[in-house]
């Protein structure tokens, strides 16, 4: 996964918008106004994704080199995901879908289905 495919995936999700809320380098993806993914446009080898607190620690334990505590974020609710092929692309996509489902009321009930199989 790279920045372009991350952007394409996020924008394909229902009610998703993008903006630069903090500075000209930090790209945020929102569902109905709530941020679910952040990435740095200059250092685009990773992204922050919202995550159910029930799963944040277990994902970090299973993939310690690729899923880290959320950089500059609440470590309970956010993970930093490295996009340098340490994770299967399907898992990265599921993490983005999971993050989107957490903030979108119509999808919230399906959030855990994206992570259960990993």
Buried (B, 14 or more C-beta within 10 A) or exposed (E): BEBEEBBEBBEEBEBBEEEEEEEEEBBBBBBEEBBBBBBBEEEBEBBBBBBBEEBBBEBBEEBEEBBBBBBEBEBEBBBBBBBEEEBEEEBBBBBBBBBBBBBBEEBEEBBBEBBEEB
